[in-house]
Amino acid sequence: MIRRSILRRLEVNCKEISRIASQAMDRPLTLRERISVWMHLGICDPCRQFVAQLRLLRAVLKQQSRHAENDSNVVLSNSAREVIREALHQHLH
């Protein structure tokens, strides 16, 4: 009985896994979250693929940012700056 209640608390659905996996890019996961993700990914191929894609995307973005830091010729156009400024303004307000 105790084991079942513990397992039920660790069960998460695909929507929850996508939320947790996305958050894992920005912060360390709790032990409960790590176990829940590990259990779910063991049985759900689409979520495994989603997490793999997130990891790949993060690796590519890190690599690109390193290249951009080393390239002093990279300059944003005024229109690109405005788009970013507006997106940040909308997100923060």
N, C-alpha and C positions, 0 to 999 in steps of 0.2 A: 504494500500500500504506500509506504513512504517513498519507495523508488518511483512509483508511477506519478505521484504528485510532483516529485522533483523533475522528472522527465517532461511532464506537462508544462511546467514553468519554463523549461528550456526550448519548447517547441515554438517555432516561428514560421510564418508563411513566406511566400516568395516576395511579396510586397515589403515586408519587414526586413528581409535579407537585403533587398536592394537599398533600402534606407540605411541599414547598418553598414553595408559595404561601402556606400558612398561616404558616410561619416568617417569610416576608417582611413580615408585619404587625408583627413584633417586632424584626427585625434586618435589616441590609443583607445582600443576597445576595452570594456570591462571584461572580467573573467567570464561572467555570464554570457555576454555578447559573443566572445570568442568561441565558447563551447557551443552556443546555439548555432553560430555560423558553421562551425566544423561539422556538427551533426546534420544540418540541413544540406550542406554541400556534398555530404556523403551519399545522399539519396536523390539529389535534384541536378540533373545535367544542365538544364537551361541556366540555373543560378550559377553553377560552376563556370559556364561560358561567360556569363555577365561579369563575374568577379575577375576572370582572366582578362577580359576586355578592359575593365577598369585599370587593372595593373599595367597592361600594355600602354594604355593611354597616358597614365601617369609617368611611365618610363620615357615615352616619347616626348612628353612635355618637359620633363626634367632635362633631357638631352638638348632639346631645342632652346631652353632657357640658358643652358650653359654656353651654347654657341652664340646666342644673342648677347650675352654678357661679354664675350670675347670679341665681338664685332662692333667696333665703335661707329661703323657706318650705318647701323640700323636706326632709322628715324621714323616715327609715326607721322603720318600726314595729319593736317589740321582736322580733316573730316573724321579720321579714325579716332583722334583724341576726343572729338565732340561726341562721337557715338559711345565711347567708353565713359566719358563724363556723365552723359545722360543716363546710361544704364546704371551706373553707381548711384546717381541721384535717385532714380526710381527705386532701386533696391533698398536704399537707406531711409527712404521716406514713405 
